[in-house]
Amino acid sequence: MRIAIVGAGSIGLAVAWRAAQSGAEVVVHDPDPGSGASRVAAGMIAPVTESHYGEAALGPFMAASADAWPGLARDLEAASGLAIGFRDVPTLVVGVEDGDRAEIDRQAELYRLTARNVETLTARAARKVEPLLSHRVRGGVLAPEDRAVDPRVVHDALLIAAERAGVELRAERIDDLAELDADQVVIAAGCGSASFVGAGGAGGANDGAASDPGSGPDFPERHRDYAGTATDEGCLAARSEHSDAATADGRLRGRDEAASEGARWTLPVRPVRGAVLRLRTVGDQPLPRTTVRGYVKGHPIYIVTRESGEIVVGASSDERGFDRRTGTAGVVHDLLRRAIELVPEIAEYHLDEVSVGFRPGTPDNLPLIGRLDSRTVAATGHYRNGIALIPATATGVAALLAGDDKAIPAAFDPLRFGPFARQRPNDVTRRQRPENPLSDGSSRLVQPGAPCADPIPGSGQRSAAPSASAPESRVPAGSDKTESRGDENGHEAADDTSTHEEADS
Ligand SMILES: Cc1cc2nc3c(=O)[nH]c(=O)nc-3n(C[C@H](O)[C@H](O)[C@H](O)COP(=O)(O)OP(=O)(O)OC[C@H]3O[C@@H](n4cnc5c(N)ncnc54)[C@H](O)[C@@H]3O)c2cc1C
């Protein structure tokens, strides 16, 4: 089978590598491999501390992927000859004020729903685990099963491993999928995935036309109508853990009808900007021996350490199209100040780099993975978890390409929004009311007909559910300060298009 993959970020390359290992003939197309989010990411593999209210459907996939990481790390290191910086060190989540501590206790309830190991620690116990913590830290939570990798080396290693497995890399941008000479096409173009359009339905053939090549600032407008259709049952279906059996029939019937009416798919991926700082130790300065996450006056922050002496401090999260520059000075200020409050030693390190990337966000924060039509598969929209989800995505998509239609959870169906989601029977939405507290404990629970969790991209409409993380995790009850960056610093926020600036992976 000849497979064309659009996008050589870590997702596209991992799928290519696995598909080539299964015997497929694979070509990856990308004008600038590694120019996307994959080389900006901090590299946390955090099924526990990245769990968020309203994202229950992601939990099992995150868990499976995290469990598969050690094996993938071994395979990748053997195939590439590179050490990818896989670190099996615990994650500590700490706070310095009462409100921050209260928020951590609340998060801990959510973490425990993952059924993974979570321990509450006193301040003294937390400092024993991480001696570099500030004496102001009031205790926290230990998540020993969250881990981290170095995403830049992972990307380098995937390039080598894929090439050694026979994958051909072509340095070209793809605007028209129909021109690709392949039996199957995989769209793994991160935020660039939004530019493709095609016909769908069970027997639909992809026409591959690009709706508007390029991912300029105007792109969200193209999804105005499309995202609007995600306000009904598609939204609930995406959150369901039971959607396989409940929707299989209705989904296919709806798709064939929609396709026969000339409906076309697009992928509602939008750029969620994030900046991280890369620092380095000087001489024999001590390094944190854990991944430190925490809250400072209600604002989340993380510090990820590599054995190489690199420290990543992150991350901001806001939506300004593809603007890489506006407001980055304030972001550097805020991230450093918060990191130093938790780990004072950070002030002694060398600031090496400020990098800005765009998380491929979706209307419900779940990825878009699955079949779009008989020739086209989506593997995109991984938002803030694309590094953590490399193993599960690569294995699942390779299996899907090999004919296993059940390889990917139905909740990630890339046709769950838009015209192909419209014709689901009504009873499906009723049956799919989430029962798990991860889903329905939130005020974001979407009722049929109510607006979907996220705004219509580009419309200026902001929902009560910001994209980067659950609002519940960003505004601690009783925190000493819960305002945005502007308020916290006594300034106005730089501009009102910035939804928030938060530490998010
Ligand atoms: C600040 C920040 C911190 C993060 N931290 C974490 C973390 O700790 N853990 C985690 O799991 N995730 C994290 N993420 C998220 C993660 O980086 C992304 O989810 C992941 O990298 C997405 O990978 P991708 O391969 O889908 O997309 P990308 O890495 O963006 O790659 C897409 C590729 O597609 C190419 N492309 C685009 N359009 C076309 C076209 N038309 N033709 C050909 N090629 C095209 C681009 O050139 C690019 O190389 C973070 C993200 C950010 C921004």
PDBQT file of the ligand as one rigid body, heavy atoms in Angstrom, charges set to zero:
ROOT
HETATM    1  C1  LIG A 601       4.314  25.758  24.291  1.00  0.00    +0.000 C 
HETATM    2  C2  LIG A 601       3.871  24.343  24.039  1.00  0.00    +0.000 A 
HETATM    3  C3  LIG A 601       4.141  23.359  24.987  1.00  0.00    +0.000 A 
HETATM    4  C4  LIG A 601       3.699  22.049  24.770  1.00  0.00    +0.000 A 
HETATM    5  N1  LIG A 601       4.023  21.091  25.702  1.00  0.00    +0.000 NA
HETATM    6  C5  LIG A 601       3.589  19.813  25.511  1.00  0.00    +0.000 A 
HETATM    7  C6  LIG A 601       3.913  18.806  26.454  1.00  0.00    +0.000 A 
HETATM    8  O1  LIG A 601       4.595  19.056  27.456  1.00  0.00    +0.000 OA
HETATM    9  N2  LIG A 601       3.444  17.544  26.234  1.00  0.00    +0.000 N 
HETATM   10  C7  LIG A 601       2.694  17.244  25.134  1.00  0.00    +0.000 A 
HETATM   11  O2  LIG A 601       2.277  16.084  24.998  1.00  0.00    +0.000 OA
HETATM   12  N3  LIG A 601       2.402  18.170  24.197  1.00  0.00    +0.000 NA
HETATM   13  C8  LIG A 601       2.823  19.452  24.365  1.00  0.00    +0.000 A 
HETATM   14  N4  LIG A 601       2.510  20.416  23.442  1.00  0.00    +0.000 N 
HETATM   15  C9  LIG A 601       1.618  20.055  22.319  1.00  0.00    +0.000 C 
HETATM   16  C10 LIG A 601       2.395  19.392  21.188  1.00  0.00    +0.000 C 
HETATM   17  O3  LIG A 601       3.535  20.154  20.896  1.00  0.00    +0.000 OA
HETATM   18  C11 LIG A 601       1.516  19.281  19.929  1.00  0.00    +0.000 C 
HETATM   19  O4  LIG A 601       0.270  18.704  20.243  1.00  0.00    +0.000 OA
HETATM   20  C12 LIG A 601       2.213  18.366  18.907  1.00  0.00    +0.000 C 
HETATM   21  O5  LIG A 601       3.537  18.799  18.693  1.00  0.00    +0.000 OA
HETATM   22  C13 LIG A 601       1.471  18.346  17.578  1.00  0.00    +0.000 C 
HETATM   23  O6  LIG A 601       2.280  17.626  16.668  1.00  0.00    +0.000 OA
HETATM   24  P1  LIG A 601       1.928  17.556  15.120  1.00  0.00    +0.000 P 
HETATM   25  O7  LIG A 601       2.939  16.682  14.490  1.00  0.00    +0.000 OA
HETATM   26  O8  LIG A 601       0.489  17.224  14.978  1.00  0.00    +0.000 OA
HETATM   27  O9  LIG A 601       2.036  19.066  14.605  1.00  0.00    +0.000 OA
HETATM   28  P2  LIG A 601       3.303  19.974  14.355  1.00  0.00    +0.000 P 
HETATM   29  O10 LIG A 601       4.446  19.612  15.210  1.00  0.00    +0.000 OA
HETATM   30  O11 LIG A 601       2.803  21.375  14.446  1.00  0.00    +0.000 OA
HETATM   31  O12 LIG A 601       3.737  19.636  12.863  1.00  0.00    +0.000 OA
HETATM   32  C14 LIG A 601       2.942  19.936  11.760  1.00  0.00    +0.000 C 
HETATM   33  C15 LIG A 601       3.822  19.898  10.520  1.00  0.00    +0.000 C 
HETATM   34  O13 LIG A 601       2.957  19.987   9.380  1.00  0.00    +0.000 OA
HETATM   35  C16 LIG A 601       3.598  20.764   8.401  1.00  0.00    +0.000 C 
HETATM   36  N5  LIG A 601       2.582  21.295   7.484  1.00  0.00    +0.000 N 
HETATM   37  C17 LIG A 601       1.594  22.194   7.771  1.00  0.00    +0.000 A 
HETATM   38  N6  LIG A 601       0.858  22.425   6.662  1.00  0.00    +0.000 NA
HETATM   39  C18 LIG A 601       1.384  21.657   5.678  1.00  0.00    +0.000 A 
HETATM   40  C19 LIG A 601       1.057  21.464   4.285  1.00  0.00    +0.000 A 
HETATM   41  N7  LIG A 601       0.034  22.109   3.711  1.00  0.00    +0.000 N 
HETATM   42  N8  LIG A 601       1.812  20.612   3.558  1.00  0.00    +0.000 NA
HETATM   43  C20 LIG A 601       2.850  19.939   4.127  1.00  0.00    +0.000 A 
HETATM   44  N9  LIG A 601       3.197  20.085   5.416  1.00  0.00    +0.000 NA
HETATM   45  C21 LIG A 601       2.479  20.931   6.185  1.00  0.00    +0.000 A 
HETATM   46  C22 LIG A 601       4.342  21.832   9.189  1.00  0.00    +0.000 C 
HETATM   47  O14 LIG A 601       5.434  22.341   8.419  1.00  0.00    +0.000 OA
HETATM   48  C23 LIG A 601       4.803  21.057  10.427  1.00  0.00    +0.000 C 
HETATM   49  O15 LIG A 601       6.106  20.558  10.259  1.00  0.00    +0.000 OA
HETATM   50  C24 LIG A 601       2.973  21.720  23.601  1.00  0.00    +0.000 A 
HETATM   51  C25 LIG A 601       2.753  22.696  22.626  1.00  0.00    +0.000 A 
HETATM   52  C26 LIG A 601       3.197  23.991  22.838  1.00  0.00    +0.000 A 
HETATM   53  C27 LIG A 601       2.975  25.045  21.760  1.00  0.00    +0.000 C 
ENDROOT
TORSDOF 0
